[in-house]
Structure formats: C-alpha cells, structure tokens
Amino acid sequence: MSEHRSQRHNFLLPCGLCSSVRWRYSNGNNSRLPLCVRQRWAYLRLMVNSLYYNSLTNSDVVMDSLMEPIFWMVDLLTRWFGAVFVCLVVILTSSILLIAYVGLLPLILNTYSPPWIVWHIGYGHWNLVMIVFHYYKATKTAPGYPPTVKNDIPFVSVCKKCIIPKPARTHHCGICNTCILKMDHHCPWLNNCVGHFNQRYFFCFCLSMTLGCVYCSISGRNLFLDAYSAIERFKHMDLDKSGVPSTYQTPPPPYTFRDKMFHKSIIYMWVLTSTVAVALGGLTIWHAVLISRGETSIERHINNKEAERMAKHGKVYKNPFNYGRLNNWKVFFGVEKRSHWLTRVLLPSGHAPYGNGLTWDIYPIRKDMISV
C-alpha cells in the first residue's frame, strides 16, 4: 500500500526530479523515519527548491516575494481606512471654513477697505468652489477600467492578477484589486485611484487646495502673530491672578472665554494651512512636472529604467506620450481653443478628457498646438 502511495506521489512530481526524490526516499540516513514523514520532508524540500530554481529569478523577484505580506497588509489597511481619510479631509476643511466665516469674515467687514473686502470675498469663494467641485469629482469619478470582454483593442501585456489584456499605460492597483487606465497612483485621501478619467480633477483639487492654504497662511500671518502674543499675555495674567490671596476680591479679567477661543482658532488655522501648503504644494509641483513631461508617477520610474537600459547601448529613449510642454498641458486640461483656458481651467468644468484611455494615437495635435 505504501509503495502504491509513493508511486502515485512521484507521478505528481516533475519528471526531472522524480529520480532524486526516490533516491532520497531510499537513502539509508533517513531510513529510521516513517515513510510518510520522509515523503513530506522530500516534498517540502522540493517546494523550497522550486522557489528559486528559475532562470528568470533575480534579486528584485526575491525582494518582492519577501515583501509581499507587507504590501498586502498595507493595501488592506488603506482599503479599510479610505473612508476615514475622506472624512478627515472634510472635517479639517470644514473647521477652517467655520473659523473663516464666524471669526474672520466679521473682522474683514469691519476693518478692511471696500476694495480689499471685494478681493477677499471674491477670491475666497472662487477658491472654495474650485476645491469642493474638484474634490467631489475626483472621489466620485471612476478612473477608468480596461474591458473584460473580448475586443480588438491593442494591448501590451496581460495582467497577472486580473488575467485580462492591459492596454498601454494601464497598471494593476492592489488596493482597488483591478487594472486602471493610465494609472498614476492610488490616493487614500480620495479613497480612489487616480487614472485617465479623474486625473485632471485630482490635480486641480491639489492646486486649488494649495492656493487656498497659501492664501490663508499669508493673509492670516499678522493675525497669527497677534493671537500668539495674546495667548502668551493671557497665560501671564492667569499666573498673576493665581498668586493673589483668596481673601481679596480680584477684578474680572480683561478677556473672556470667547477671546481665548478666537485667538486659539486663529493659531490652529494658520498652523494647519501653512503645514498643508508646504506638504501639498510639494506634491502639486511634482505632478506639474510630470504633466509637463507627459508622464504619470508610475511611468516616471519605468521611463527612467528604460532610459538607463537604452543608454547602455548608446541609444536615447524618447517618451512616446510627450507632445511638448505646452501641448501636454493642453491635452491634460482638454484645451482646444483660447476660451477653454477660462471655461475649462479657471472655472469648474466636468468635460471628459481626450480619448478613451485605451489607445493613444487620436489626440488632435493641430497646428496651433506647437511644441515649446
């Protein structure tokens, strides 16, 4: 019976390794162990050897295999906490708006001149509309997915996880667990992937939020300094009041709880907006550079490796999706005529991007789109 099991087990193994496994079974050193234990041990060794017995195996594959559990855990946590990040963005932005409308707007109306009042109200509300519109569109707009049914669309590879053809510029997102057209990255603050159909909304949101934070940081600098000085003065007054004997009646303090909350709110607003302006501003500049080069974040790394590979053979790599800096921006924003710089860039617009994200040879590069 045991011999029959051994023959059945060897039938399941690769032919080139059956003889070595049978030799290990009959090796005198392990003859003291039961046959079932020796079979399990030989099969385990075979599995371990199969992990690195491959001519295509290199250090990158080994590191990816070792880091796969960590990547899986990060993807799982990001998927779970995506809604939390979105709520955090809404809560923090709402808190700044509450301070601006309740605390700063009455101050502006009572102390500023009419031209400055018009400027602050006009620019502030335009910036607010741009932030809200583009954030909503970036979170709710699907980034674009390749078709799962049979089609004649050209593709460059097959996804190893989705097992479907991948068109050019398409990559698999482990968090969304699907392939994304022209994937840039998965943004936890949107709880959504940034791809072909919502990349413009994502960039405009980052740009609008950065401009809004810079505006609050610069215009509120003097208020922040005054509020910080007032808080320090309040602390000294509290210390002086605590040193007075309780038998004496002390006069009421020259400040109220509302004054304290106002100054603390100003400090909170300035610190938060200044921090976000620096962090998000750096991200916005980085994406602006990528757009100028006709690349995404993923393609940046791929193109760098390809350029290094071709440089070793004395060749120069050219990005096929780079139409020139100005043309790249026109394609990105969907600008077809001069009026679109106003209606599609400076004002909220829900127009779709060029193309369908599956093919990339249909962009209208006309005579007025000159490379610069």
GICORSUL-V41691 format. One record per helix or strand of 2 or more residues. SS is the DSSP state (@ for helix, = for strand). FROM is the first residue (numbers start at 1). LEN is the number of residues. Records with the same first field share a line. If there is no record, write none. Layout:
# GICORSUL-V41691
SS=FROM-LEN ; FROM-LEN
This chain:
# GICORSUL-V41691
@=2-11 ; 15-11 ; 28-3 ; 35-18 ; 59-53 ; 114-27 ; 199-21 ; 221-22 ; 257-37 ; 297-15 ; 325-9 ; 340-7
==157-2 ; 165-2 ; 171-3 ; 178-3 ; 185-3 ; 192-3
